[in-house]
Amino acid sequence: DRPVRTPHLPFWPLWLAGHAFEKACKPLRITPPIFPRRVDWYRQNRAFDISRAKNEIGYNPSVGLDQGLRATALWYESEGYL
């Protein structure tokens, strides 16, 4: 088990940029490259901890993180999402 490292970017400048892009792109009827909801989504920690499942029910994943991510990427690629 390796700790998950997540980059930390300043939230407020990105959030303000999201608002600016949203306002600038709306009259042009184009989708902004970034908007406040998307910035907020990335701000949240999406790492999961399975230690409780390991301790309480003896869960032991049969597929490691690297192998699982590789398989997921291959599936996305085979389905045309990547």
C-alpha angles and dihedrals in degrees: 000000000000124000114252112242116207125186115239116217125181107269103205099057090049092046091050090047088052091055092046093050091046092053094043095048098044097074089046090052093231129129112256115238089229133014135178097264091054092049090051091050091056092046092065121087109244098180116121127212117214097182093105092053089048093050101040104037103014094247113181116178113233092206122053123227095253093048092045093050091048091050091047092051090049091051092049089049093048090050092051097249094119 
